[in-house]
Amino acid sequence: DSGVTQTPKHLITATGQRVTLRCSPRSGDLSVYWYQQSLDQGLQFLIQYYNGEERAKGNILERFSAQQFPDLHSELNLSSLELGDSALYFCASSEGGRFTGELFFGEGSRLTVL
Amino acid sequence: DQQVKQNSPSLSVQEGRISILNCDYTNSMFDYFLWYKKYPAEGPTFLISISSIKDKNEDGRFTVFLNKSAKHLSLHIVPSQPGDSAVYFCAASGTSNTGKLIFGQGTTLQVKP
């Protein structure tokens, strides 16, 4: 158990819809990361928040947005969903500050868009 | 543009033998490399890392080698155990110190009893 909690574990929805994925980081971790893993692909970095503020951005689509709340949990919002958005979405956390290289990943949220 | 590549989708070895997983990268600015292991229905877990100032790092049965001139790193598992059967991802980090990792596609390792 990494200590990172993601909900929901599975989500099935239709094209055009909007979903919200939630992540609670490990206790004490200030940084939250979102990664997307599509079929047979490696993990693609989407975005990082550190203590409530955006720290780094990857190839995140404009239809996607994220935020980190004062209690440090984070939400990833996916809107106008397309079939290609079907993927595993991982949240990870780290202490923040200087990057030590180790991220702690949650079990992921599997999104299926029909 | 795939900056981190794992060209072998799968690898099968006998229990007790050595497993060697390979990874190539293109960006010479990467300064930190990591290996993650992933079991089905679980998130990736950190395994071992290496800084670009080193060429080898060892942790028990796991050793990572870095060849900067060839832009190549490898993970050696000796001896391999059935519990090592998983997907292994290599990842690289640049100098931005943001925690953004670039992952390879993964190699599925099967260790046969």
Contacts between the chains, C-beta under 8 A, distances in Angstrom:
chain1	res1	chain2	res2	distance
A	2	B	43	6.1
A	2	B	45	7.0
A	4	B	43	7.2
A	31	B	99	6.0
A	33	B	99	6.2
A	33	B	100	7.8
A	35	B	103	7.8
A	40	B	105	7.0
A	41	B	105	6.1
A	42	B	4	7.3
A	42	B	6	7.8
A	42	B	89	6.2
A	42	B	103	3.7
A	42	B	104	5.2
A	42	B	105	4.5
A	42	B	106	5.9
A	43	B	44	7.2
A	43	B	89	6.9
A	43	B	91	7.9
A	43	B	101	7.6
A	43	B	103	4.3
A	44	B	103	7.5
A	45	B	100	4.9
A	45	B	101	6.4
A	45	B	102	7.1
A	48	B	98	5.8
A	48	B	99	5.8
A	48	B	100	6.4
A	55	B	98	5.5
A	55	B	99	7.6
A	56	B	96	6.7
A	56	B	98	3.8
A	56	B	99	7.1
A	56	B	100	4.9
A	58	B	100	6.4
A	90	B	43	5.7
A	90	B	44	7.4
A	92	B	43	7.5
A	94	B	99	5.8
A	98	B	97	6.8
A	99	B	32	7.9
A	99	B	93	6.9
A	99	B	97	5.0
A	99	B	98	6.7
A	99	B	99	4.6
A	101	B	32	5.4
A	101	B	34	5.4
A	101	B	46	7.7
A	101	B	49	4.7
A	101	B	93	6.5
A	102	B	34	7.6
A	102	B	46	4.5
A	102	B	49	7.3
A	103	B	46	7.0
A	103	B	99	6.6
A	103	B	101	6.9
A	104	B	46	7.7
A	105	B	36	7.9
A	105	B	43	3.2
A	105	B	44	4.9
A	105	B	45	7.1
A	106	B	43	5.2
A	107	B	41	6.8
A	107	B	42	5.7
A	107	B	43	5.0
A	108	B	43	5.8
